[in-house]
Amino acid sequence: MPQPPVPPVCVWSGDDARRLLRVPDPDADKRRRGVVALRAGSDAFPGAAVLGVEGAWRAGAGYVHYVGPRRAADLVLARRPETVATGPDSGSVRADAWVIGSGTDATSRTAGETAALRLLLSGADPVVVDAGALDLLPATAPVIATPHEREFVRLRAALGLSTLAEEVLRDAPRRAGVVQETADALGATVLLKGATTLIAAAGAGTVLAVSAGTPWLATAGTGDVLAGVIGALVAADRAAAAPTPLAELAATAAWLHGVAGRIAAGVGAGAEGRPIVALDVAAALPAAFARTRAGDVGLSENDGLAANDDRAENDGLAQRGNDDDDQIQEVPE
């Protein structure tokens, strides 16, 4: 079967990310900094809601609204009381960007939930589509789809695209080609997570590549944090009436997430790093934001210590109202 053409690949840098990270102006208010709404998490996997909300707040959202089941909402509020939380039948919610699907399973989704998600996907607001909502694509709303590799293969099958051999996904130029092909078929932006994250927009012809992270990021829940970060950056951009291409905002979010992972893991200056969990990555996002804005993405010893101190405090907060060891995780394969 013919392979898609290999597109040009642009390596997304700290300089590229810096110009898209917004600092509040003196007249800013919470809504002008961007409103993110998340319809994510479930009774089975409420931790994804906590992680997505945390990622959105830590990446600079001015206002975060969580819509979901009571168990997940309680955990969100215990962790981040700044959040507005409402039930899944609460009616319309105004937001600059939505994040949907993290921590949900399409096979157990109710008809009512499906209808609510389809309504979002037929609207005008940008939607970050993750995990258990990827089966609802394609859509007419502006979409950033964020599959990992197995979800990407399933998404391509649903779109009627060719089955991918393992060697295609392992070969960098051909991997970029199939990401662009998928974005074109979807009519949307696709972010394929990996050691090098690739982002392609429909019709763009150039794939963006982000390699800011560390293998320590390969742990449950970090994708949920990333979805929240993307939502925050898109919301800030739209609230400022600055129609930056979604692919560039997604690449900037991936950069910020990767640098946060390096800070949390203590990677840099010859250090091989240490194990982390997803909340560690979220806790390091403000430091990653500041370093990227300053044009300094190196890691100092103090950064690693600060991330550890914040993690210790946050772990204590996270334990309240959460007795299950498996709360903070993504839906397993």
N, C-alpha and C positions, 0 to 999 in steps of 0.2 A: 504494500500500500504506500502511495506517495507520502513523503513527510512534508509538513509545512515548511515554508522558507524560513531561514534563520534571520531574525530581525537584528538591527543594530541594538547594542546593549549599552546603556549609560550608567556608569557607577555613581550612585547617589552618595554625596559626601557631607561632611559636617558643615561645610560652607553652604551647600544647597539647603540643608535642614535649618540652618540658623536664620535664613531670610524668611522662613515661614512660621517660626515660633513667635507668637504675638505676646508683647508685654502690654499690660493695661495702661491706657492713657489716663491723665488726671481726672477726666470726667466719666470714667468707666463705672458701670454698675453691674450687678450679677448677671442680668439678662444680656447686656451688651457684650459680656465676655463669652457668651455661648451657652445655650441650654441643650443638654444631652438627655435623652430619654432612653432607657434600656428596658426591653421586654425580653428577659433572659432568665435563666435559672428555672428550677422545677422542684417539686417536692422530693424527687429522687436525688437531684444534684443542685441544691441551693447555693453551694459554694461559688458556682460560676457567677451568680448575681453579685455576691460580695466582691469578687475579684474584678468584674467589669466595672462596677461602681467605683471601686477604689482606684482603678486605672484612670477613669475619667476625671475624678477629683484631682488626683496627683499630677495629671498632665495639664491642669489649668482650667478646667471647666468652671464657669461661674455659677451654674445651677444644674443639679442632677436630679432627675425624676426617675424613680424605679417603678415599673408596672409588673406585678407578678404575684405568685401565690403567697399566702400568709407566712408560711415557714421561711421562705427565702426573704420576704420583706422584713420579718423580725430580725433575722441575722444581719441584713443590710443596715438596719437602724441601730443595732447593737454595735456594729463596727463603725458606721459613719452616720451619726445622728443629724448631720447637716442635710441629708438626703430627704426628699419628699417621696414617700412610698404610698402607692395606691394599689388596689386589687385589680385583677385582670378585666373586671367588668365595670371599671370606673368611668368609662366614657372617653371623650376626646382629650388628648394631651397636646399642648403646644410645645414644640421643640424645634431646634435648628438642625438636629441630626438624631437619628435613631440607631440603636444597636440591638439586633435581635438574634435569637437562636442559640447563644452560648448556654451550655448546660441543659439543653433540651434534646428530646428524642422524637424524631418525626413519627415513629411507629406508635407512640403513645399520645400524640397530640390530639386534643379534642377538636370537634368540628367548629366550636366557637372560637377557639384559639387560632385555628387555621384561617377562619374568616377575618379575624382581627389583624393577623399578620398580612394577609393578602390586601387588606385595605391600606396598610402602611406602604406596601410594595406597589400600590397603584397611585400613590400620592406624589407630591412635588418635593418633599423633604428627602435629603440624602439618607440612605439606609446602609449600615454596615451589617452584612449578612454572614453569620457564622454557623458552623456546626449543624444543629438540628433544624435550621431554616433554609439550608442550601437547596433542599428538594423543591422549594417554592419558586425557584428561578427557572426561566428568566422573568423579568418584571419590567414595568414601565418607569418606576421611580429611579432616580440616580442611585446606583448600587455600587458598593465595594464588597465583593465576595472574598472571604478570607479562609479558604480551605487549607488544611494540611494535606500531605501527599495522598493519603488514602481517600479523603473526601474529594480531592481534585480528580482522581481517577473515576469516582462515582459520578461526579458532576459532568465529566466529559461523556460518560456513557449515557446519561440522561439527555444530553444535548445531541446524541447521535454521532459523536465524533469517534475517531479511531481509538481502539484499545492501545494502551501504551506499553511497550516492552520495557523491562527494567533498565536496559541500557540507554533508552531515550531519556529517562529521568535522571540518570547518572551522568549524562553528557551535557555540559553546560550550554553550548550553543543550541542543541536540539531541545533542551528543557525550556530555554527562552522562546523557541519557536512554538512549542505547544501551549505555553502560557498565553502568547499573543493570539494564537488560533482560538483558544477558549474564550478569551475576552471578546474577540470579534463575534463569535457565535452567540455569546451571551448578551452582547450589546451593552457591556458594563465594564467596570474595572475589576480586575482579578489580582489578588495578592496571594501568591503561593508561598507559604511559610517553609523555611528550611535554613540550613547553615548559611546559605546566601538566599535571602528572600527576594523574589522576583515580582514586579508589579507591572501590569500591562493594562492599558485602556483601549477600548474598542476603537479601531481605526487609527490609533496613534502611530503604530509602526515602529516605535522605539520602546524597548523594555527597560525599566529601571531596576537596578540591582543594589541591594543593601547588604553589606557584610560587616555590620558594626558590632555584632553580638559575640557570644561565647557558647561553646557546647554545654556549659552549665545551665543554659536556658532550656535545655531539653528535659523539662520536668512538668508534671501535670499542672494545668491552670495558667501557665504563662500566656497561652493564646487568648484566654479570657481577658487578662490584663491588657494585651495588645488591642483587642477589640474596643475596650473602653478608651484607650489612648487615641485610637483612630477617631472614635466618636467625638472626643473632646476637641481635637484639632479641626475636624470638619465643622463642628458647631461654631467654634471661634471664628473660623473663616467666613462662614455664611452669616453670622451675626454682624460681622464687619462689612457685609455686602461686598466681599472680595472673592469673586468666583475663581479661585485657584483650582486648577484641574485636580480631580479627586485622586488621580494616581500620584501626584506630587505630595499631596497631604498624607496619603497612605505610606509613601516612602519615608516621609519625615517622621511619621509615627513609628515605623519600623526602626529607623535610626535611633530615635529617642529610647525606645524599648531595648534595643541592643546595648546602648551605652549604659542604661540602667542595670542591665544584667551584668555587665562587666564591673560596674561599681559594686553591686551587691555581692558578687563572687570574689571581689578582691583581685581581679585579673589586671595585670599590667606591670611594667618595670621588671619583667622576668618572672613574676609570680604566676604560678599555674592556677591559682584560684581555689575555691572551696565550694562545697555543696550549698545550694540555695533552694528556697521554695518561692512560689509565685508572689506571695505577699512581700518578700524581700525585694523583688523587682519593682513592685509598685512603690514601696517605701523609698527606693533610690531614684524615682523619676524626677523629683524636684532638683536633686543634685545633677542629674543628667541634663535637665533643661538648662540649668545655670551654666554648666560647663559648655554645652553646645552654643548657647548664646555668647559666651565669652571666647569661643573659638579654641577651647582647651578641652579635648576629650581624653586626655591622659588620666591616669589614676594615681592619686597620692595616697600615702598611708592613712592620712586623716579621713579621706573619703571612705575607705573601707571600714574604719572604726565607727564613723558616723552611721553608716548603713547598718552595722551590727547593733549599735545602741538603739536605733529606731526599730529594728526588727525585734529586739527583746521586748521593748515596750508594746509594740503592736501585737506580738504573740499573746501577751497577757490579755489584751483587749479582745482578741479574736476568740479566746477560749470561753468568754462569757456567752451563755446561751447556745453553746455548740459542744455537744458531748460526743459527737461521732468523729472518729479518726478520719473518715473518708469524705468529709464535707467539701474540702477545698480541692476540687478536681474537675476535670472535664469528663464528658460522657465517654466511657470506654468504647473501644471498637468491639 
